[in-house]
Structure formats: structure tokens, C-alpha cells
Amino acid sequence: MIELSIQYTRSQFLTVGEVAQMLRISNMTVYRLISSGQLPAVRVGKSYRLREEDVDGYLAARFTEAG
């Protein structure tokens, strides 16, 4: 008998304010990134939540090495 192991990880969700603070940008800039589709987000009521791995992916995609 073959046993399959499925790993389930729960995503950590961040608010727009938390993302703005992490990236040292304004809340409005985070909203612009969301509305342009550059940063995926989930709408919860009247506010947005962003997965931490999506924010990390956004940064990694824009990372450039200096020198």
C-alpha cells in the first residue's frame, strides 16, 4: 500500500498597512499595485488582504543585483 502525504500550509495574510510598512511605501502605492494587478490581493469586506508569499514573490521578481 502506498501512502501519500499531503502537506498543507496556511498562508499568512497581511493588511495594506502592514505591506506598506514592510516595503516602506505609502498605503496608496500598495493600492495602486493591487489595482494594476502587479500585487494579488483578496478583498475582505471593504479592505484588502495580501498573502505574504505574494509580497515576497513581487519583491523577488523585481530584485536586481548591484555592481
C-alpha atoms as an extended CHARMM CRD file, in Angstrom:
* protein
*
        67  EXT
         1         1  MET       CA              0.0000000000        0.0000000000        0.0000000000  PROA      1               0.0000000000
         2         2  ILE       CA              1.3300000000        3.4240000000       -0.9950000000  PROA      2               0.0000000000
         3         3  GLU       CA              0.7690000000        6.2400000000        1.4530000000  PROA      3               0.0000000000
         4         4  LEU       CA              0.5630000000        9.7570000000        0.0710000000  PROA      4               0.0000000000
         5         5  SER       CA              1.4950000000       12.6470000000        2.2580000000  PROA      5               0.0000000000
         6         6  ILE       CA             -0.1000000000       15.9910000000        1.5060000000  PROA      6               0.0000000000
         7         7  GLN       CA              1.4130000000       18.9900000000        3.1840000000  PROA      7               0.0000000000
         8         8  TYR       CA             -0.9480000000       21.8410000000        3.8740000000  PROA      8               0.0000000000
         9         9  THR       CA              0.4430000000       25.1950000000        4.7960000000  PROA      9               0.0000000000
        10        10  ARG       CA             -1.7580000000       28.0420000000        5.8780000000  PROA      10              0.0000000000
        11        11  SER       CA             -0.9870000000       31.3730000000        4.2500000000  PROA      11              0.0000000000
        12        12  GLN       CA             -0.1450000000       34.3830000000        6.3560000000  PROA      12              0.0000000000
        13        13  PHE       CA             -2.2910000000       37.3410000000        5.2900000000  PROA      13              0.0000000000
        14        14  LEU       CA             -1.1870000000       40.9460000000        5.6720000000  PROA      14              0.0000000000
        15        15  THR       CA             -3.1200000000       44.1950000000        5.6080000000  PROA      15              0.0000000000
        16        16  VAL       CA             -2.3450000000       47.0030000000        3.1780000000  PROA      16              0.0000000000
        17        17  GLY       CA             -0.8380000000       48.9750000000        6.0590000000  PROA      17              0.0000000000
        18        18  GLU       CA              1.4440000000       46.0980000000        7.0570000000  PROA      18              0.0000000000
        19        19  VAL       CA              2.6570000000       45.6550000000        3.4740000000  PROA      19              0.0000000000
        20        20  ALA       CA              3.2550000000       49.3940000000        3.1260000000  PROA      20              0.0000000000
        21        21  GLN       CA              5.2670000000       49.4060000000        6.3360000000  PROA      21              0.0000000000
        22        22  MET       CA              7.2870000000       46.3410000000        5.2660000000  PROA      22              0.0000000000
        23        23  LEU       CA              8.1470000000       47.8730000000        1.8830000000  PROA      23              0.0000000000
        24        24  ARG       CA              8.4830000000       51.4110000000        3.2670000000  PROA      24              0.0000000000
        25        25  ILE       CA              5.9810000000       52.7870000000        0.7820000000  PROA      25              0.0000000000
        26        26  SER       CA              2.6440000000       54.5300000000        1.2220000000  PROA      26              0.0000000000
        27        27  ASN       CA             -0.6930000000       52.7560000000        1.5480000000  PROA      27              0.0000000000
        28        28  MET       CA             -1.7460000000       54.4440000000       -1.6930000000  PROA      28              0.0000000000
        29        29  THR       CA              1.1690000000       52.8580000000       -3.5460000000  PROA      29              0.0000000000
        30        30  VAL       CA              0.0800000000       49.4180000000       -2.3080000000  PROA      30              0.0000000000
        31        31  TYR       CA             -3.4720000000       50.1340000000       -3.5160000000  PROA      31              0.0000000000
        32        32  ARG       CA             -2.0700000000       51.1450000000       -6.9210000000  PROA      32              0.0000000000
        33        33  LEU       CA             -0.0740000000       47.8970000000       -7.1470000000  PROA      33              0.0000000000
        34        34  ILE       CA             -3.2170000000       45.9380000000       -6.3150000000  PROA      34              0.0000000000
        35        35  SER       CA             -5.4230000000       47.7570000000       -8.8390000000  PROA      35              0.0000000000
        36        36  SER       CA             -2.8100000000       47.4050000000      -11.6010000000  PROA      36              0.0000000000
        37        37  GLY       CA             -2.6200000000       43.6480000000      -10.9880000000  PROA      37              0.0000000000
        38        38  GLN       CA              1.0500000000       43.6980000000      -10.0110000000  PROA      38              0.0000000000
        39        39  LEU       CA              0.2670000000       42.5580000000       -6.4750000000  PROA      39              0.0000000000
        40        40  PRO       CA             -2.5160000000       39.9790000000       -5.9670000000  PROA      40              0.0000000000
        41        41  ALA       CA             -4.9350000000       40.6310000000       -3.1180000000  PROA      41              0.0000000000
        42        42  VAL       CA             -8.1840000000       39.3140000000       -1.6850000000  PROA      42              0.0000000000
        43        43  ARG       CA            -10.9830000000       41.6610000000       -0.7850000000  PROA      43              0.0000000000
        44        44  VAL       CA            -12.4320000000       41.0650000000        2.6710000000  PROA      44              0.0000000000
        45        45  GLY       CA            -15.3600000000       43.3630000000        3.2800000000  PROA      45              0.0000000000
        46        46  LYS       CA            -14.1240000000       46.8530000000        2.4810000000  PROA      46              0.0000000000
        47        47  SER       CA            -10.4240000000       46.0690000000        2.9470000000  PROA      47              0.0000000000
        48        48  TYR       CA             -7.7750000000       44.0210000000        1.1640000000  PROA      48              0.0000000000
        49        49  ARG       CA             -5.5830000000       41.1980000000        2.4330000000  PROA      49              0.0000000000
        50        50  LEU       CA             -2.3670000000       40.1280000000        0.7460000000  PROA      50              0.0000000000
        51        51  ARG       CA             -0.6170000000       36.7900000000        1.0980000000  PROA      51              0.0000000000
        52        52  GLU       CA              2.8830000000       37.1290000000        2.4890000000  PROA      52              0.0000000000
        53        53  GLU       CA              4.2830000000       34.8050000000       -0.2170000000  PROA      53              0.0000000000
        54        54  ASP       CA              2.7650000000       37.0370000000       -2.9310000000  PROA      54              0.0000000000
        55        55  VAL       CA              4.5480000000       40.0690000000       -1.4580000000  PROA      55              0.0000000000
        56        56  ASP       CA              7.7970000000       38.0710000000       -1.2940000000  PROA      56              0.0000000000
        57        57  GLY       CA              7.2980000000       36.9680000000       -4.9100000000  PROA      57              0.0000000000
        58        58  TYR       CA              6.6740000000       40.5440000000       -6.0070000000  PROA      58              0.0000000000
        59        59  LEU       CA              9.9390000000       41.6370000000       -4.4050000000  PROA      59              0.0000000000
        60        60  ALA       CA             11.9150000000       38.6770000000       -5.7630000000  PROA      60              0.0000000000
        61        61  ALA       CA             10.7160000000       39.3730000000       -9.3070000000  PROA      61              0.0000000000
        62        62  ARG       CA             11.9870000000       42.9490000000       -9.0640000000  PROA      62              0.0000000000
        63        63  PHE       CA             15.2590000000       42.2100000000       -7.2990000000  PROA      63              0.0000000000
        64        64  THR       CA             18.3690000000       43.3700000000       -9.1530000000  PROA      64              0.0000000000
        65        65  GLU       CA             21.9310000000       42.8310000000       -8.0860000000  PROA      65              0.0000000000
        66        66  ALA       CA             24.0720000000       45.9340000000       -7.8570000000  PROA      66              0.0000000000
        67        67  GLY       CA             27.6120000000       46.0360000000       -9.1700000000  PROA      67              0.0000000000
